[in-house]
Amino acid sequence: MPSGTMEVDVITLDQGEAGKLELSPAVFGQPVRADILHQVVRWQLAKRRQGTHKTKTRGEVKATSKKMYKQKGTGRARHGNAAATQFRGGGVPFGPTPRDHGHDLPKKVRQLGLKVALSAKLADGKLIVLDEAKLAAAKTKQLAEALGKHGWRSVLVIEGDGFERNFELAARNLVGIQLLPSIGANVYDILRRDTLVLTRAAVKQLEERLA
C-alpha cells in the first residue's frame, strides 16, 4: 500500500492559483500496471457491445423449397433447393447470432484499474486539479479560450455530483472536451483523453469511493 503524502497545485479556469491539495497515495500513488488497465478496458468495451449481429440460416432464407432439378440424369451435381449454403443468397452456416459479449470482472480489479488510471495520469503530468468548474455565463467562446490558454485539446473534466449549468452548456458544442460526474469516472474515458481535469469536489469523492 503506497504511503506518505502527495501534494499538487490547484488552479482556476483563468490560469490563477488556488492553493495546494493533498492527494491520497492509496488512490493516486499506485504503480502503473498495463495488465490491469487492459483487463478493465476490455471489460468495459465488451459491456458496451450491442451483440445484435445476426445472419440467416438455411431455414430462415426466403426461397422456394422446390428441388432445383431432378436428382439423376443431368450430369450435374446433386442439389436440393436454392437456400443451400453454397449458393449466392443462400443461408450462412455457423454465422453470428445475438448474444451478450459481457463478462465478469471482480470489483477489486475494477477499483484497482481506476486507481491505476488516475495514478498513471498523475505520473505523466497530465492530471490537473481545478478549483471549480464554473462560468459566469454560458458562453462557449469564453470556455474555448480558457481551454486554449491551458493547452487542453483533448480533455476529460470530472466534477463531484454534477456540473454547474453554465459550464455544462458552454462545453456542449466543443470538440475534444468530455464531462463526467465522479460517479461516472471510468478507466476507458480517462485513458482515451490526453488530459484529466479533476475539481476539488471530484478528488474528494473519488478518494472516498476508492480509499
C-alpha positions in Angstrom: 0.0 0.0 0.0 1.5 3.4 -1.0 2.2 5.7 1.9 3.3 9.3 2.5 1.7 12.5 1.2 1.2 13.7 -2.3 0.6 17.5 -2.8 -0.4 19.1 -6.1 -1.1 22.7 -7.2 -4.8 23.7 -7.6 -5.5 26.2 -10.4 -8.5 28.2 -11.6 -10.1 28.2 -15.0 -8.5 31.6 -15.8 -5.0 30.3 -15.0 -4.9 31.6 -11.5 -3.5 29.8 -8.4 -5.9 28.4 -5.8 -3.5 26.8 -3.3 -2.5 23.2 -2.9 -4.3 19.9 -2.3 -3.0 16.7 -0.7 -3.9 13.6 -2.7 -4.3 10.1 -1.2 -1.3 7.9 -2.2 -3.7 4.9 -1.9 -5.7 6.3 -4.8 -3.2 8.4 -6.8 0.1 6.7 -6.0 -0.4 3.2 -7.4 2.3 1.7 -9.6 1.3 1.7 -13.3 0.1 -1.7 -14.4 -0.7 -2.2 -18.0 -2.2 -5.6 -17.4 -4.8 -4.3 -15.0 -5.7 -1.4 -17.4 -6.0 -3.8 -20.3 -8.4 -6.1 -18.3 -10.6 -3.3 -17.2 -10.8 -1.6 -20.7 -11.7 -5.0 -22.3 -14.4 -5.5 -19.7 -15.8 -2.0 -20.3 -15.8 -2.3 -24.1 -17.3 -5.8 -24.0 -20.2 -4.5 -21.9 -20.8 -1.7 -24.5 -21.2 -4.1 -27.4 -24.8 -4.5 -28.5 -24.4 -8.1 -29.7 -27.2 -7.7 -32.2 -25.2 -9.1 -35.2 -27.2 -11.8 -37.0 -27.1 -13.9 -40.2 -29.8 -16.0 -41.7 -29.5 -19.8 -41.6 -30.7 -22.0 -44.4 -34.1 -22.4 -42.8 -34.6 -18.6 -42.5 -33.7 -17.6 -46.1 -36.7 -16.7 -48.2 -36.6 -19.1 -51.1 -38.6 -21.9 -52.6 -38.2 -25.3 -51.1 -38.5 -26.9 -54.6 -35.6 -29.0 -55.7 -33.5 -27.2 -58.3 -33.6 -30.0 -60.9 -34.0 -33.8 -60.9 -31.6 -35.9 -58.9 -30.2 -38.0 -61.7 -29.6 -37.8 -65.4 -28.5 -34.2 -65.8 -24.8 -34.8 -65.5 -24.6 -32.1 -62.8 -24.0 -32.3 -59.1 -26.9 -33.3 -56.9 -28.6 -30.3 -55.2 -31.7 -29.6 -53.1 -33.2 -26.1 -53.0 -31.6 -22.7 -53.6 -31.3 -21.9 -49.9 -28.4 -24.2 -49.6 -25.3 -22.5 -48.1 -23.1 -22.9 -51.3 -25.4 -20.7 -53.4 -25.4 -16.9 -53.6 -28.3 -15.7 -51.5 -28.4 -19.0 -49.6 -28.1 -19.4 -45.8 -24.9 -18.7 -43.8 -23.5 -21.7 -41.9 -22.3 -21.1 -38.3 -22.9 -17.3 -38.6 -23.1 -14.9 -35.6 -26.3 -14.8 -33.5 -27.4 -12.2 -31.0 -25.6 -12.7 -27.7 -24.2 -10.8 -24.7 -20.5 -10.1 -25.0 -20.1 -9.0 -21.4 -18.0 -11.0 -19.0 -17.4 -10.8 -15.2 -14.5 -8.9 -13.6 -14.0 -8.8 -9.9 -14.9 -5.5 -8.2 -11.5 -5.3 -6.6 -9.9 -5.4 -10.1 -12.2 -2.7 -11.4 -11.4 -0.4 -8.5 -7.7 -1.1 -8.8 -7.9 -0.3 -12.5 -9.5 3.1 -11.8 -6.7 3.8 -9.2 -4.0 2.8 -11.7 -5.5 5.0 -14.4 -5.6 8.0 -12.1 -2.1 7.3 -10.9 -0.8 7.0 -14.5 -2.2 10.4 -15.4 -0.6 12.0 -12.4 2.7 10.3 -13.1 2.7 11.6 -16.7 1.9 15.1 -15.5 -1.5 15.0 -17.3 -3.6 15.3 -14.2 -4.8 18.8 -13.3 -6.8 19.8 -10.2 -9.2 22.6 -10.8 -10.7 24.7 -8.0 -14.2 24.7 -9.6 -15.7 24.2 -13.0 -17.9 27.3 -13.1 -18.6 30.1 -15.6 -20.3 33.5 -15.1 -22.3 32.9 -18.3 -23.0 30.0 -20.7 -20.5 31.3 -23.3 -18.9 28.6 -25.5 -16.3 31.1 -26.8 -15.3 32.0 -23.3 -14.7 28.4 -22.3 -12.9 27.6 -25.6 -10.5 30.5 -25.0 -9.8 29.2 -21.4 -9.1 25.7 -22.7 -6.9 27.1 -25.4 -4.8 29.1 -22.9 -4.3 25.9 -20.8 -3.4 23.9 -24.0 -6.2 21.4 -23.3 -7.2 19.9 -26.7 -8.3 16.5 -25.6 -9.6 16.8 -22.0 -11.9 14.9 -19.6 -13.3 17.0 -16.8 -14.7 15.2 -13.8 -16.8 17.0 -11.3 -18.3 16.0 -8.0 -22.1 15.5 -8.0 -22.8 17.4 -11.2 -21.7 20.3 -13.4 -22.7 23.9 -12.9 -25.3 24.7 -15.6 -23.4 27.5 -17.4 -20.2 25.3 -17.7 -22.2 22.4 -19.0 -24.0 24.4 -21.6 -20.7 26.1 -22.8 -19.0 22.8 -23.2 -21.8 21.1 -25.1 -20.7 22.2 -28.6 -16.9 22.0 -28.0 -14.9 19.2 -29.7 -12.3 17.5 -27.5 -13.9 18.1 -24.1 -15.8 15.5 -22.2 -17.7 16.0 -18.9 -18.4 13.3 -16.4 -19.6 13.3 -12.8 -17.3 11.5 -10.3 -19.7 8.5 -10.1 -19.2 8.0 -13.9 -15.4 8.1 -13.8 -14.0 5.1 -15.6 -10.7 3.7 -17.0 -11.5 3.9 -20.7 -12.6 7.5 -20.8 -9.6 8.6 -18.6 -7.1 6.8 -20.9 -8.6 8.0 -24.2 -8.3 11.7 -23.3 -4.9 13.4 -23.2 -5.5 15.5 -20.1 -7.5 14.6 -17.0 -9.0 17.6 -15.0 -10.5 16.9 -11.6 -12.2 19.5 -9.5 -11.7 19.6 -5.7 -15.1 18.0 -5.2 -14.2 15.3 -7.7 -11.0 14.5 -5.9 -12.8 14.2 -2.5 -15.5 11.9 -3.9 -13.1 9.7 -5.8 -10.9 9.3 -2.7 -14.0 8.4 -0.6 -15.1 5.9 -3.2 -11.8 4.2 -3.7 -9.9 4.6 -0.4 
